[in-house]
Amino acid sequence: MADDVERPGPPVGAVGLKGLCPRCGAPTLFAGWARFADRCGRCGLDYEQFNVGDGPAAFLTLIIGTIITALAIGLDLTLHPPLWLHMLIWVPVTAAGVVYALRLAKGALLAAEYRSAASEGRIRQTAP
């Protein structure tokens, strides 16, 4: 298969949302809430060869934190609930938002790496 040809498979969004294998479409991508399985149980694709890293976690935490903060300030300015009610609402909403968004982002990033046959960059040595 040529490197410039896009590989077939499920859509990138579906891979992240449903936890599908980017090669065969089986729901085998995750072994936990946001932890990848070692490999696909159906086609044997090794998920450990992909380097998703911690980038999605950092960006999602900042983005979701900003959204939750704006919502909490808006609620406080309109209804003036007590602090314990804010904590009762926003702690679980934040945790659930980060976990589900992390699952989606990590799966989509892995699928994009698979489709584009991404690999670690190398510096070419040119002859002097």
C-alpha angles and dihedrals in degrees: 000000000000118000093232095055116093113239118236121242142109119321115279093243092051091051091057097038099046100025094242126169107254091223106043104011096238114147093246104110099103130052092183139006094296103354120106122232116240094246142343112280092213108041100015097237107168107232092188091073090071121083108212094155127179098300095103092051094053096046095043093049091053095044096045091042090055093049093047092047092052091048092048092050090047091051092047093050094049106036105015096216120184120266094253090059091051089053092046091054106035105039095061093037091053094046093048092045094052094046096048094042091047090053091050095046096045092048093047092048092050090049091050090051090050094047095049093041088234118189139169113294120251130199111230116227110226123205114255 
